[in-house]
């Protein structure tokens, strides 16, 4: 046996010994994450990169793609911010007040989790159409919701609301009421107490809920494709554009747009996580 063979066997034995010391739960977790997250993500990027830089740039920066990015991310970000405000308000009411049908309303917050997105889109399109319950009231005022960009915003608001409420609610429930009472006894108003005492520990949870809601809204397809007209340069979002490319058998174009969408989402989520870390560090 040669020296190189002996060295290879020795290295293999050391590697196997190290592998056996790793807890099997870690191995299962790593394997599951690899096949469910890392492998599909890597396959998407590799497929997009195989098209070449010239074609990648042409497809990724085409006018219709740029318009779809703008509609998707700007609308999703606006919906996430609105839900950051009203989701916190709903969590506050559900945590701090007792009223009739509280359990029913609390359970209804989770409805977007269980409701198929296509059903949600159909319901919203029915309610906000020109002949719907709400759309018929807005039509005489010249306000159109269904089959416009406003309809996309409504759909994103619906499907991302539970993320904020369910993230803020447990943190709010753990806050000690005595701290607020101490602030009141020292002469602080209710607004000052909320701004200086309650909001700082809530801010990381609010930012987390906004980030989760934003990520969910960016990838929404089922409800948006029904309530929007899906017209390019008006209310066409990136997930619908990807599906349209697939219907046209343009697999490379769909892959490139999907890779760009995933990259932008990861960057924005990374920035939001940095903001959360900054908030926890400086107690904003």
C-alpha positions in Angstrom: 0.0 0.0 0.0 1.4 3.4 -1.0 1.8 6.4 1.3 -0.9 8.3 -0.7 -3.4 5.4 -0.2 -2.7 5.3 3.5 -3.1 9.1 3.8 -6.4 8.9 1.9 -7.7 6.1 4.2 -6.7 8.1 7.2 -8.5 11.2 6.0 -11.5 9.1 5.2 -11.5 7.6 8.7 -11.2 11.1 10.3 -14.1 12.4 8.2 -16.3 9.4 9.1 -15.4 9.8 12.8 -16.4 13.5 12.6 -19.6 12.7 10.7 -20.6 10.1 13.4 -20.2 12.7 16.1 -22.8 15.0 14.5 -26.3 14.6 16.1 -28.7 12.9 13.8 -31.3 15.6 14.3 -28.8 18.1 12.8 -28.3 15.8 9.8 -32.0 15.5 9.2 -32.5 19.2 9.5 -29.6 20.0 7.2 -30.7 17.4 4.6 -34.3 18.7 4.7 -33.2 22.3 4.2 -30.8 21.4 1.5 -33.5 19.6 -0.6 -36.3 22.0 0.2 -34.5 25.3 0.0 -30.9 25.3 -1.1 -31.2 22.8 -4.0 -34.2 24.5 -5.8 -32.7 27.9 -5.3 -29.3 26.9 -6.7 -31.0 25.2 -9.6 -33.0 28.4 -10.4 -29.9 30.5 -10.4 -27.8 28.0 -12.4 -30.5 27.7 -15.0 -30.8 31.5 -15.3 -27.0 31.9 -15.5 -26.8 29.3 -18.2 -28.6 31.6 -20.6 -25.6 33.9 -20.8 -25.1 37.4 -19.5 -26.4 39.2 -22.7 -29.7 37.4 -22.8 -30.1 37.5 -19.0 -29.7 41.3 -19.1 -32.1 41.7 -22.0 -34.8 39.7 -20.4 -34.3 41.0 -16.9 -34.3 44.6 -17.9 -37.0 44.5 -20.6 -39.6 47.2 -20.3 -42.4 44.8 -19.4 -40.2 43.1 -16.7 -39.2 46.4 -15.2 -42.9 47.5 -15.0 -43.8 44.2 -13.4 -41.1 44.6 -10.7 -42.3 48.1 -9.9 -45.9 47.0 -9.6 -45.0 44.0 -7.5 -42.5 45.5 -5.0 -44.0 48.9 -4.6 -47.5 47.6 -4.1 -46.3 44.8 -1.7 -44.2 47.3 0.3 -47.1 49.7 0.6 -49.5 46.9 1.7 -46.9 45.7 4.3 -46.6 49.2 5.7 -50.3 49.6 6.0 -50.7 46.3 7.7 -47.8 47.2 10.0 -50.1 50.0 11.3 -53.5 48.3 11.3 -52.1 44.9 12.2 -50.6 46.4 15.4 -53.9 48.1 16.1 -55.8 44.9 15.7 -53.3 43.0 17.9 -53.7 45.8 20.5 -57.5 45.5 20.6 -57.4 41.7 20.7 -54.9 41.7 23.6 -56.0 44.6 25.7 -59.8 44.6 25.4 -62.6 42.2 26.2 -65.7 42.4 24.0 -68.5 40.2 22.5 -67.4 37.8 19.7 -63.8 38.5 20.5 -62.9 34.8 19.9 -64.7 34.8 16.6 -62.8 37.9 15.4 -59.5 36.5 16.7 -60.0 33.3 14.8 -61.1 35.3 11.7 -57.6 36.9 11.6 -56.2 33.5 10.5 -58.7 33.1 7.7 -56.3 34.1 5.0 -54.0 31.3 6.1 -56.8 28.7 5.5 -58.6 30.3 2.6 -57.4 29.3 -0.9 -55.9 32.3 -2.6 -58.1 31.8 -5.7 -61.2 31.9 -3.5 -59.9 35.0 -1.9 -59.4 36.6 -5.3 -62.8 35.6 -6.5 -64.4 37.0 -3.4 -62.6 40.3 -3.6 -63.4 40.6 -7.3 -67.0 40.0 -6.6 -67.2 42.5 -3.7 -65.1 45.3 -5.4 -66.4 45.0 -8.9 -68.6 47.7 -10.3 -71.7 45.7 -9.4 -70.4 44.4 -6.1 -71.4 45.5 -2.6 -68.5 48.0 -2.2 -67.6 48.6 -5.8 -71.1 49.8 -6.6 -70.8 52.4 -3.9 -67.5 53.6 -5.3 -68.3 53.5 -9.0 -70.5 56.7 -9.0 -67.5 58.5 -7.5 -65.2 57.4 -10.3 -63.3 55.0 -8.1 -62.5 51.6 -9.6 -61.0 48.9 -7.4 -61.4 45.5 -9.2 -59.2 44.9 -12.2 -56.8 47.7 -11.3 -53.7 48.1 -9.3 -55.8 49.1 -6.3 -57.3 45.6 -6.5 -53.8 44.1 -6.2 -53.2 46.2 -3.1 -56.4 45.0 -1.5 -55.5 41.4 -2.2 -52.0 41.9 -0.8 -53.5 43.6 2.3 -55.8 40.6 2.9 -53.2 37.8 2.5 -50.4 39.6 4.5 -52.5 40.9 7.5 -52.2 37.8 9.7 -48.4 37.9 9.7 -48.3 41.2 11.5 -51.1 40.5 13.9 -49.8 37.1 15.0 -46.2 38.4 15.3 -47.1 41.4 17.5 -49.8 39.8 19.6 -47.7 37.5 21.8 -45.1 40.2 22.4 -47.8 42.6 23.4 -49.4 40.0 25.7 -46.1 39.6 27.6 -45.7 43.4 28.2 -46.3 44.1 31.9 -49.2 46.5 32.5 -47.5 47.8 35.6 -44.9 49.6 33.5 -47.6 51.6 31.7 -49.3 52.4 35.0 -46.0 53.6 36.4 -45.6 55.9 33.5 -49.1 57.3 34.0 -48.4 57.9 37.7 -45.4 59.9 36.7 -47.5 62.2 34.6 -47.1 60.7 31.1 -50.0 60.9 28.8 -51.4 57.8 27.0 -49.7 58.8 23.8 -46.3 59.4 25.6 -46.6 56.0 27.4 -47.3 54.2 24.1 -44.5 56.0 22.2 -41.8 55.7 24.9 -42.8 52.6 26.9 -44.8 50.3 24.7 -43.6 50.9 21.2 -39.8 50.3 21.7 -40.2 46.6 22.7 -42.9 46.1 20.1 -40.9 47.5 17.2 -38.8 44.4 16.4 -42.0 42.3 16.3 -43.7 44.9 14.1 -40.7 44.9 11.7 -40.7 41.1 11.6 -44.4 41.1 10.8 -44.0 43.7 8.1 -41.1 41.7 6.6 -43.1 38.5 6.6 -46.1 40.2 5.1 -44.0 41.8 2.5 -42.4 38.5 1.5 -45.8 36.9 1.3 -47.3 39.7 -0.8 -44.4 39.6 -3.3 -45.0 36.0 -4.1 -48.8 36.2 -4.2 -50.4 34.9 -7.4 -53.8 33.2 -6.9 -55.8 36.1 -5.6 -54.0 38.8 -7.7 -54.5 37.0 -11.0 -58.3 37.1 -10.5 -58.8 40.6 -9.2 -56.3 42.3 -11.6 -56.7 42.7 -15.3 -53.1 41.6 -15.7 -52.4 44.3 -18.3 -48.7 45.0 -19.0 -47.5 48.4 -17.7 -50.6 48.8 -15.6 -51.3 46.0 -13.1 -49.2 43.1 -14.2 -47.1 41.7 -11.4 -44.0 39.6 -11.7 -45.4 36.2 -10.6 -48.2 36.5 -13.2 -45.6 37.5 -15.8 -43.6 34.4 -15.0 -46.7 32.3 -15.5 -47.4 34.0 -18.8 -43.9 33.2 -20.0 -44.4 29.6 -19.1 -47.7 29.5 -21.1 -45.7 30.8 -24.0 -43.1 28.0 -23.5 -40.5 30.7 -22.8 -38.9 28.7 -19.9 -35.6 30.7 -20.0 -37.4 34.0 -19.7 -39.5 32.7 -16.8 -36.4 31.4 -15.1 -34.5 34.7 -15.5 -37.4 36.8 -14.2 -37.8 34.4 -11.3 -34.2 34.7 -10.4 -34.3 38.4 -10.4 -37.5 38.4 -8.3 -35.8 36.0 -5.8 -32.6 38.1 -5.7 -34.5 41.3 -5.0 -36.6 39.7 -2.3 -33.5 38.3 -0.6 -31.8 41.6 -0.6 -34.8 43.5 0.8 -35.4 40.9 3.5 -31.7 41.1 4.4 -32.0 44.9 4.7 -35.2 44.6 6.8 -33.4 42.1 9.1 -30.6 44.7 9.5 -33.2 47.2 10.5 -34.6 44.9 13.0 -31.2 44.3 14.5 -30.6 48.0 14.7 -33.9 48.5 16.4 -33.2 45.9 19.1 -29.7 47.4 19.6 -30.8 51.0 20.0 -34.2 50.4 21.5 -36.1 52.5 18.9 
